[in-house]
Amino acid sequence: MRAYLTLLLSLAAIWGASFMFIEIALDDFEPTTLMAGRLLVASLVLTALMAARGTLGRLRRAGRRAFALGVINSAAPFTLIAWGQQHIDSGVAAIANATVPIWVALLAIWLAQSERASGLRIVGIVLGLVGVAVLAGAQPEVDRWAVIGTLAVVLASILYAIASLFLQRQTERLDTITLSTATMLGATVALLPFGLAQAPHHVPGWEAVAAVAALGVAGTGVGILLFMKIISDYGSFRAGLVTYLLPVTALLYGAFLLDEEITGWMVVGLALILAGVALGSGLLRPSPSREAIEPARP
């Protein structure tokens, strides 16, 4: 469990910063161009890593499905989140993105019997979502476009949930780096034409360019490797729990780096979210003699 928590917290720290970088990059880039650049950088990093290890040949047996999964796991949700952040701030986007585990639990009824939530896992989901609701209530009043922007991020979360369930099946036949690289390449090929079509006619500022580079190398390149590792070792449900932590890290980045205020209600929401993660992941559970729930994966 210690290894799981280390991976989970590391991924939350990286992906939480992504919302901040998206806000910066949107000053000079359209959502499609921003995310196409992010995916291109990530693809180059992962491909170079495979080449250095002499394993590029493994991409041949990845199959079309692995490349196609990049569309629903990266290209489409990335663009939806960036579009949504044109109308909402980074903290709200992270909060909306925290709905991924509930979609995983619901979709698993049809797509993955082993990932069905039960017992304390359901309590964890509900508790986490209550925390998300508290955080959402702590935000300023929103207008119609802000609601639409939030719904765009929720739609991205549904796509993430679908992708994670299918990706878990792929981890049974492909190693983490090969699967990550295949999905990134597929996403890049799908989104790059749209990104080029909406590329700015002026030279973007260095802050926006640096933000795209950070998103590509850390947010996507390193982040996708960590995410695939968690899916492979602990399942899509526990991998999806990282989205509960994203409001925590996103709000902390905003407070310390952007001078944004953290209210008392936000602290309450964060505490509920952390409790939801602990219960949903199996970190807190009754002793085996009193537990009637399925055992946690190693």
C-alpha positions in Angstrom: 0.0 0.0 0.0 2.9 2.4 0.6 4.1 2.0 -3.0 0.5 2.7 -4.2 0.3 5.9 -2.1 3.7 7.1 -3.3 2.6 6.7 -6.9 -0.8 8.2 -6.3 0.6 11.3 -4.5 3.3 11.8 -7.1 0.8 11.7 -9.9 -1.5 14.1 -8.0 1.3 16.6 -7.6 2.2 16.4 -11.3 -1.4 16.5 -12.7 -2.5 19.1 -10.2 0.0 21.5 -11.7 -1.3 20.8 -15.2 -4.4 22.9 -14.6 -2.3 25.8 -13.7 -0.1 25.4 -16.8 -3.2 25.1 -19.0 -4.4 28.5 -17.6 -1.1 30.0 -18.6 -0.9 28.5 -22.0 -4.4 29.5 -22.9 -3.3 33.1 -23.0 -1.6 32.5 -26.4 -3.0 29.2 -27.7 -6.4 27.7 -28.7 -7.3 24.6 -26.8 -6.6 22.3 -29.8 -3.2 23.8 -30.5 -2.3 23.8 -26.8 -3.1 20.1 -26.4 -1.7 19.1 -29.7 1.6 20.6 -28.7 1.4 18.9 -25.3 0.8 15.5 -26.9 3.6 16.1 -29.5 6.1 16.8 -26.8 5.0 13.8 -24.8 5.2 11.5 -27.8 8.7 12.7 -28.6 9.8 12.1 -25.0 8.3 8.6 -24.7 9.5 7.6 -28.2 13.0 8.7 -27.3 12.8 6.7 -24.1 11.8 3.6 -26.0 14.6 4.2 -28.5 17.2 4.6 -25.8 16.1 1.3 -24.3 16.0 -0.4 -27.7 12.3 -1.4 -27.4 10.7 0.6 -30.3 9.9 -2.6 -32.1 7.3 -3.4 -29.4 5.1 -0.7 -30.9 4.4 -3.0 -33.8 2.5 -5.4 -31.6 0.6 -2.7 -29.7 -2.3 -3.0 -32.2 -4.7 -0.4 -33.5 -6.8 -0.5 -30.4 -4.0 0.8 -28.2 -3.4 3.7 -30.6 -7.1 4.4 -30.9 -7.4 4.5 -27.1 -5.3 7.6 -27.2 -8.2 9.5 -28.6 -10.5 8.9 -25.6 -7.8 8.8 -23.0 -5.9 12.0 -24.1 -6.9 13.9 -27.3 -10.6 14.4 -26.6 -10.5 14.9 -22.8 -7.5 17.1 -22.9 -9.2 19.4 -25.4 -12.4 19.4 -23.4 -10.6 20.4 -20.2 -8.7 23.2 -22.0 -11.9 24.5 -23.6 -13.7 24.3 -20.2 -10.9 26.3 -18.6 -11.6 29.2 -20.9 -14.7 29.7 -18.8 -13.8 28.4 -15.3 -10.6 28.6 -13.2 -8.1 25.8 -12.7 -9.4 24.9 -9.2 -13.0 24.4 -10.5 -11.7 22.3 -13.4 -9.8 20.1 -11.0 -12.9 19.7 -8.9 -15.1 18.7 -11.9 -12.4 16.3 -13.0 -12.6 14.5 -9.6 -15.8 12.8 -10.8 -13.8 10.1 -12.6 -14.0 7.4 -9.9 -17.8 7.6 -9.8 -18.0 7.1 -13.6 -15.6 4.2 -13.3 -17.8 2.6 -10.7 -20.9 3.1 -12.7 -19.5 2.0 -16.1 -17.8 -1.0 -14.5 -21.3 -2.5 -14.1 -21.2 -3.2 -17.8 -17.5 -3.0 -18.7 -15.5 -4.6 -15.8 -17.1 -6.9 -13.3 -14.0 -7.0 -11.2 -14.0 -3.2 -10.8 -17.5 -2.9 -9.3 -17.5 -0.8 -6.2 -19.0 -2.3 -3.0 -19.0 -1.8 0.7 -16.5 0.8 1.9 -15.5 1.6 -1.6 -18.9 3.0 -2.2 -18.7 5.0 1.0 -15.4 6.4 -0.2 -16.9 7.4 -3.5 -19.8 9.2 -1.8 -17.6 10.8 0.8 -15.2 12.1 -1.9 -18.0 13.5 -4.0 -19.4 15.2 -0.9 -16.0 16.9 -0.5 -16.1 17.9 -4.2 -19.6 19.4 -3.7 -18.3 21.4 -0.6 -15.4 22.7 -2.7 -17.7 23.6 -5.6 -19.9 25.5 -3.2 -16.9 27.4 -1.9 -16.3 28.9 -5.4 -17.7 32.3 -6.5 -21.1 32.4 -8.3 -20.9 31.3 -11.9 -22.7 32.2 -15.1 -24.1 30.1 -17.9 -20.8 29.7 -19.7 -19.1 28.7 -16.5 -21.7 25.9 -16.1 -21.1 24.8 -19.7 -17.3 24.9 -19.1 -17.7 22.7 -16.0 -19.9 20.2 -17.9 -17.2 20.0 -20.6 -14.7 18.9 -17.9 -17.2 16.4 -16.5 -17.6 15.0 -20.0 -13.8 14.7 -20.2 -14.0 12.8 -16.9 -16.4 10.3 -18.4 -14.0 9.7 -21.3 -11.2 9.2 -18.8 -13.3 6.6 -17.0 -14.1 4.7 -20.1 -10.5 4.8 -21.3 -9.1 3.6 -17.9 -11.3 0.5 -18.0 -10.2 -0.4 -21.5 -6.6 0.4 -20.7 -6.6 -2.0 -17.8 -7.3 -4.8 -20.3 -4.4 -3.6 -22.5 -1.9 -3.8 -19.5 -2.4 -7.5 -19.5 -0.5 -7.8 -22.8 1.6 -4.6 -23.1 4.2 -3.1 -20.8 3.7 0.4 -19.3 6.0 2.3 -21.6 4.8 0.6 -24.8 1.1 1.2 -24.0 1.8 4.8 -22.9 3.7 5.6 -26.1 1.1 4.0 -28.3 -1.7 5.9 -26.8 0.2 9.2 -27.0 1.1 8.7 -30.6 -2.5 7.8 -31.5 -3.7 10.9 -29.7 -1.1 13.1 -31.4 -2.0 11.9 -34.9 -5.7 12.5 -34.2 -5.4 16.0 -32.7 -2.4 17.5 -34.6 -4.2 18.5 -37.8 -6.8 20.5 -35.7 -4.0 22.1 -33.6 -2.1 23.2 -36.7 -5.3 24.7 -38.2 -5.9 26.9 -35.2 -2.2 27.7 -34.6 -1.6 31.4 -33.7 -0.5 33.8 -36.3 1.8 35.6 -33.8 4.8 34.4 -31.9 3.5 33.1 -28.5 5.1 34.3 -25.3 7.8 32.3 -23.6 5.5 31.6 -20.6 2.9 29.9 -22.8 5.6 27.9 -24.6 7.2 26.9 -21.3 3.8 25.8 -20.0 3.2 23.6 -23.0 6.6 22.1 -22.6 5.9 21.4 -18.9 2.6 19.8 -19.8 4.2 17.6 -22.4 7.2 16.4 -20.4 5.8 16.2 -16.9 2.1 16.4 -17.1 1.8 13.9 -20.0 5.1 12.1 -20.5 5.9 11.3 -16.9 2.3 11.4 -15.8 1.0 8.8 -18.2 3.8 6.4 -17.2 2.8 6.7 -13.5 -0.9 6.4 -14.4 -0.4 3.2 -16.5 1.7 1.8 -13.7 -1.1 2.3 -11.2 -3.7 0.8 -13.5 -1.4 -2.2 -14.2 -0.7 -2.9 -10.5 -3.8 -1.7 -8.7 -6.7 -1.5 -11.2 -8.6 1.3 -12.9 -10.7 2.2 -9.8 -7.7 3.0 -7.6 -6.0 4.7 -10.5 -9.0 7.0 -10.9 -8.9 8.0 -7.2 -6.0 10.3 -8.2 -8.7 12.7 -9.5 -9.9 13.2 -5.9 -6.5 14.6 -5.0 -6.3 16.9 -7.9 -8.4 19.6 -6.3 -6.1 19.5 -3.3 -2.9 20.0 -5.3 -4.5 22.4 -7.8 -5.8 24.7 -5.1 -2.5 24.6 -3.2 -0.6 25.6 -6.4 -3.1 28.4 -6.8 -2.6 29.6 -3.3 1.2 29.5 -3.2 2.0 30.4 -6.8 -1.0 32.5 -7.9 -1.9 34.1 -4.5 -5.4 32.6 -4.6 -7.3 32.4 -1.4 -8.1 29.1 0.4 -11.2 29.4 2.5 -12.3 27.3 5.6 -14.9 25.5 3.5 -12.2 24.5 1.0 -10.2 22.9 3.9 -13.3 21.0 4.9 -13.8 19.8 1.3 -10.2 18.7 1.1 -10.5 16.7 4.3 -13.6 14.9 3.0 -11.8 14.2 -0.3 -8.8 12.7 1.4 -11.0 10.5 3.6 -12.8 9.4 0.4 -9.5 8.4 -1.2 -8.4 6.5 1.9 -11.7 4.5 2.1 -12.0 4.0 -1.7 -8.5 2.7 -2.1 -8.8 0.3 0.8 -6.2 2.1 3.0 -8.8 2.4 5.8 -10.9 -0.7 6.3 -12.1 -3.1 9.0 -9.9 -6.1 10.0 -10.2 -9.1 7.7 -12.2 -11.0 10.3 -15.0 -8.4 10.1 -14.6 -7.5 6.4 -17.0 -9.1 3.9 -15.7 -7.0 1.0 -13.5 -8.2 -1.8 -9.8 -8.1 -0.8 -7.6 -5.3 -2.0 -5.3 -6.0 -4.9 -1.6 -6.2 -3.9 
